[in-house]
Amino acid sequence: MKPFDVYPLFDVEIVKGRGCRTYDTQGNEYLDLYGGHAVISVGHSHPLYVQRITEQLNNLGFYSNSVHNSLQVTLADKLGTASGYEDYSLFLINSGAEANENALKLASFYNGRKRIVAFGKSFHGRTSAAVRVTDNPKIIAPVNAGLDVTFLPLNDLESITKELGKEDVCAVIIEGIQGIGGIRLPDARFLQHLSKECKRTNTVLILDEIQSGYGRSGKFFAHQYANIRPDIITIAKGMGNGFPIGGVLIAPHFQAVHGQLGTTFGGNHLACAAAIAVLDIFENEHLIENAKQVGAFLLKELNSFSQIKEIRGLGLMIGIEMENPVAELRRRLLFEQKVFTGSSGTHVIRLLPPLCLTHQDALLFLERFEKALREE
Ligand SMILES: Cc1ncc(COP(=O)(O)O)c(C=O)c1O
């Protein structure tokens, strides 16, 4: 047997990571401005993270959700405090797609409706409902096509008033900042209008903070820049710093019903130990403040590059839109300058580094980025 060949691969294998650095099989060191796709939040192999997971594994790796697991209670408590959502409840699963899948189900159980509103260029995952609310027909299989979804343009207030006014929309799902769509920000006025219209029409507002959340934007959640409180918030990626875990934050007006949602692996002991360690490191090392400051510095400096068409982002979630396709530039950054970056479509480089990126590392990246551009 061999792996199912669905990923276009760079010819490099990473075998070790420390902080914002990764190392390949030849011992080459790379600066990680990609964070394994926005997943590495507290840095690779952080000592406290390694210690907590090791200790937990030495005690108990897994038991089922049919017995008490006080780690889930501790995690929910710490997450409530860190995010400012103390009065919400937490349902734990294993990935971002599962988080959105459960959020959409919960919304539909809540108001009994079926139609979903999502946005152009959205990405919400690859499972049944999550992929259907994703704006990419190429990854929607016939078996996923049944759900009734209306895609609206981002930041268009009028279309929100019109669609939600029909009072048949179950939920609106929107990313805190669109990631795969090319780092596109919903503006604050739009989010405030959306929140108001959802309340007025009994539509559930789901904020997908899977990529933009967990401190990446410089606040715990990107939507907190707009001072709104969604009904449901979905999280994953940075939550476990690489240990698979996702969560659904649920407002107090949703009633929990035994057996309505469930999972075998979600909220297991090892995953909770990883996620609790992440929140402790956030607090000890002020990583959200760091993401805000280092991100603002990067955004300011990148603005002076004449080859860049547009810079978008907040904190350490940055999109660099170039005049030309970026595939060759990313290849040079990786193989010549030893810098990992992400991309979005053909023309956008995405920076999603660990939130512990230092000012010095940001400068090093800028230096290497300039060198890679010089060779264009
Ligand atoms: C905004 C957003 N939602 C959902 C997902 C899906 O998460 P996962 O790959 O963990 O299922 C992603 C993944 O990139 C994402 O960026």
The ligand as an ORCA input file, in Angstrom:
! r2SCAN-3c Opt
* xyz 0 1
  C     -11.381     28.825      7.967
  C     -11.250     27.332      7.955
  N     -12.303     26.573      8.304
  C     -12.225     25.225      8.333
  C     -11.061     24.574      7.975
  C     -11.017     23.076      8.005
  O     -10.220     22.616      9.026
  P      -9.664     21.106      9.025
  O      -8.697     20.995      7.891
  O      -9.037     20.946     10.374
  O     -10.848     20.208      8.839
  C      -9.939     25.324      7.589
  C      -8.696     24.654      7.170
  O      -7.822     25.200      6.528
  C     -10.037     26.734      7.571
  O      -9.008     27.502      7.193
*
